[in-house]
């Protein structure tokens, strides 16, 4: 089994705010991330797929096709967007990095077969900052 990863980058704004809570409780729990004027991040997304290399190409997946898929299905929809307001698949969800990774997984799990008959989605790693990231294995 070989694991192959592709890294992509996007910028997006969001705020963490639970509408069921008071402004004070939101600020207590989420701190500056509850800023009513939003805040932004330079996200790095690493998508890892697994499988056996195809005999004709030696590839688990064509990384150019994987990159195009990630850009078309994810980064084009979130780059320079407000995750709370502009991104349809985040509607009515807390715009945490954890929830974003789960939504990315759902999209890629559904669309990966369009670029590879054999590669399987293994992991989504999403960096919100160089020190804060999540990993999701489906």
ABEGO torsion letter per residue (X at the ends): XBBBBBBBBBBBBBBBBBAABBAAAAAAAAEAAABAAEBBBBBBBBBBBBEBBBAAAGBABBAAAAAAAAAAAAAAAABGBBAAAABAAABGBBABAAAAAAAAAAAAAAAAAAABAABBBABBBBBABAABBBBBAX
